[in-house]
Amino acid sequence: MTNEKELKMDSHRREFRENNYIYLKRQAEELLIFAEKHKNSNALIYACLDSRIALETLDLKKILLSADSSEIATIIEDSKPKNGIEKIGKKQGSLKEKYQLFYQAVCEILGVNDKYYDFKASKELQHKLSTYIHSYYMTQEEINYDSEIMQNAILLINEVHNFIKSSLYFDGKEWVAHGTKIATIPEDDKILLEEWKNNSKMEYDELKLKLKENLMFREKK
């Protein structure tokens, strides 16, 4: 099991922009406060942009936490083109639902406070945010801060930020992203992972039972 402690949400330097989902979340929150105070739709749109980038950096972080250190530079480079993160996730497999449920089962067995990362939900939120990022089609009335579509953006940004917080673990001081390197998964669990991915009839409880059996067998050796 690996983890990476991220920036504190309530205190960090503000002088320099960072591609970090905690930093970007806080920046979006500050833009949201400004937008509401001044009824400024520009700030609202930029809050949507930072919120989307925050989701994308979290997606990428989940991939990196499951990768070997020798793969990181290549993964970051391959993530740059359009839909790069999604393509890497499909190729590597760590963002797929079956893998994330497998990871959640491992966490439950080991008593680690982490869970399934809903990449599908992240992509749906990113798609909703794109409505505001690509706002060239909006009429003058729609792009006004008090319009219904702009007020809905506030609800959407809050939904995104709740998703980010729910996808991390707060250890009392910092927000932590957990992951497990695919290469370090025990061989018997790798075999079980492939069975879990390919056997549509296997239930989650059965997966957990087999993981426990593997763990008990390894501990007896």
C-alpha positions in Angstrom: 0.0 0.0 0.0 1.4 3.4 -0.9 0.1 6.9 -0.2 1.0 10.4 -0.9 0.2 13.3 1.5 -1.1 16.3 -0.2 -1.4 20.0 0.6 -3.4 21.1 3.6 -6.7 22.5 2.4 -6.7 25.4 4.8 -3.2 26.7 4.7 -0.6 27.0 1.9 1.4 29.6 0.0 -0.7 31.5 -2.5 2.1 33.1 -4.5 2.6 30.3 -7.0 0.1 28.3 -9.0 0.4 24.5 -8.6 -1.0 21.6 -10.6 -2.3 20.0 -7.4 -6.0 19.1 -6.9 -6.0 20.4 -3.3 -4.4 23.7 -4.3 -6.8 24.0 -7.4 -9.8 23.2 -5.2 -8.9 26.0 -2.9 -8.3 28.5 -5.7 -11.7 27.6 -7.2 -13.3 28.2 -3.7 -11.7 31.7 -3.6 -12.9 32.5 -7.1 -16.4 31.3 -6.1 -16.3 33.7 -3.1 -15.2 36.6 -5.3 -17.9 35.7 -7.9 -20.7 35.6 -5.3 -19.5 38.9 -3.7 -19.2 40.8 -6.9 -21.8 38.9 -9.0 -19.0 38.2 -11.4 -19.5 35.5 -14.0 -15.9 35.7 -15.2 -14.7 34.4 -11.8 -17.4 31.7 -11.9 -16.1 30.4 -15.2 -12.5 30.4 -14.0 -13.7 28.5 -10.9 -15.2 25.9 -13.2 -11.8 25.7 -15.1 -9.8 25.2 -11.9 -12.3 22.6 -10.7 -12.0 20.6 -13.9 -8.2 20.7 -13.8 -8.4 19.6 -10.1 -10.4 16.5 -11.2 -7.9 15.8 -14.0 -4.9 16.0 -11.7 -6.7 13.6 -9.2 -7.3 11.1 -12.0 -3.7 11.3 -13.0 -2.6 10.9 -9.4 -4.6 7.8 -9.0 -2.8 6.3 -12.0 0.7 7.4 -10.8 0.1 5.9 -7.3 -0.5 2.5 -8.9 2.5 2.7 -11.3 6.2 1.8 -10.8 8.5 4.8 -10.4 10.2 3.9 -13.7 6.9 4.4 -15.5 6.0 7.8 -14.1 7.8 10.1 -16.6 6.3 8.2 -19.5 2.8 8.3 -18.0 3.0 12.0 -17.5 4.2 12.6 -21.1 1.4 10.3 -22.5 -1.2 12.1 -20.4 -0.6 15.4 -22.3 -2.7 14.8 -25.5 -6.5 15.1 -25.5 -8.1 12.3 -23.5 -4.6 11.2 -22.6 -5.4 10.4 -18.9 -8.4 8.3 -20.0 -6.3 6.4 -22.6 -3.6 5.6 -20.0 -6.2 4.5 -17.5 -7.7 2.1 -19.9 -4.3 0.7 -21.0 -2.9 0.4 -17.4 -6.2 -0.5 -15.9 -6.0 1.2 -12.5 -9.0 3.6 -13.1 -11.3 0.8 -14.3 -14.2 0.0 -12.0 -13.2 -3.7 -11.5 -9.7 -2.7 -10.4 -10.9 0.0 -8.1 -13.4 -2.4 -6.5 -10.5 -4.9 -6.1 -8.5 -2.1 -4.4 -11.4 -1.3 -2.1 -11.7 -4.9 -1.1 -8.0 -5.0 -0.3 -8.3 -1.9 1.8 -11.2 -3.3 3.8 -9.3 -6.5 4.5 -6.2 -4.7 5.6 -8.1 -2.1 7.6 -6.9 0.8 5.4 -9.2 3.8 5.4 -9.6 4.2 1.6 -12.1 3.1 -1.0 -13.1 2.8 -4.6 -12.3 5.8 -6.8 -15.2 6.5 -9.1 -13.5 7.6 -12.3 -16.8 7.5 -14.2 -18.2 10.1 -11.9 -15.1 12.2 -12.3 -15.5 12.1 -16.1 -19.2 13.0 -15.8 -18.4 16.0 -13.6 -15.7 17.1 -16.1 -18.2 16.9 -18.9 -20.6 19.1 -17.0 -17.9 21.7 -16.2 -17.0 21.9 -19.9 -20.4 23.6 -20.5 -18.9 26.6 -18.7 -15.4 26.4 -19.9 -16.6 26.3 -23.5 -19.1 29.1 -23.0 -18.7 30.7 -26.4 -22.3 29.6 -27.4 -24.0 31.3 -24.5 -26.2 34.3 -25.0 -25.6 37.5 -23.2 -28.5 36.7 -20.8 -27.2 33.2 -20.1 -23.7 34.4 -19.3 -25.0 37.0 -16.8 -24.1 36.0 -13.3 -27.8 35.9 -12.1 -28.9 33.6 -14.9 -30.1 30.1 -14.1 -27.3 28.5 -16.0 -24.7 30.4 -14.1 -26.3 29.8 -10.7 -26.3 26.1 -11.5 -22.5 26.4 -11.9 -22.2 27.2 -8.2 -24.0 24.0 -7.3 -21.9 22.0 -9.8 -18.6 23.4 -8.4 -19.7 22.5 -4.8 -20.6 19.0 -6.1 -17.1 18.6 -7.6 -15.4 19.7 -4.4 -17.4 17.3 -2.4 -16.4 14.5 -4.8 -12.7 15.4 -4.4 -12.9 15.4 -0.6 -14.8 12.1 -0.6 -12.1 10.6 -2.8 -9.3 11.3 -0.3 -8.6 10.4 3.3 -8.1 13.1 6.0 -5.6 11.9 8.6 -6.4 14.7 11.0 -3.9 17.1 9.5 -3.6 16.5 5.8 -5.6 15.0 2.9 -4.0 11.8 1.7 -4.3 9.9 -1.6 -3.7 6.2 -1.3 -2.9 3.7 -4.0 -1.1 0.4 -4.5 1.5 -0.3 -7.1 0.3 -2.9 -9.5 3.7 -4.4 -9.8 3.9 -5.1 -6.0 0.6 -7.0 -5.8 1.3 -10.6 -4.6 1.2 -13.2 -7.4 -1.8 -15.1 -6.0 -3.7 -11.8 -5.8 -2.8 -10.9 -9.3 -4.3 -14.1 -10.5 -7.4 -13.4 -8.5 -7.5 -9.9 -9.9 -7.6 -11.3 -13.5 -10.3 -13.7 -12.4 -12.3 -10.9 -10.9 -12.0 -8.8 -14.0 -13.1 -11.6 -16.4 -15.7 -13.4 -14.3 -18.9 -11.4 -14.3 -20.5 -13.9 -12.0 -18.1 -13.3 -9.1 -19.7 -11.2 -6.3 -17.8 -8.7 -4.3 -18.2 -10.7 -1.1 -16.7 -13.7 -2.9 -13.8 -11.6 -4.0 -13.1 -10.5 -0.4 -13.3 -14.1 0.8 -10.7 -15.2 -1.7 -8.5 -12.3 -0.8 -8.7 -13.2 2.8 -7.8 -16.8 2.0 -4.8 -15.7 0.0 -3.6 -13.5 2.8 -4.0 -16.3 5.4 -2.1 -18.7 3.1 0.8 -16.2 2.8 0.9 -15.6 6.5 1.2 -19.3 7.2 4.3 -19.6 5.0 
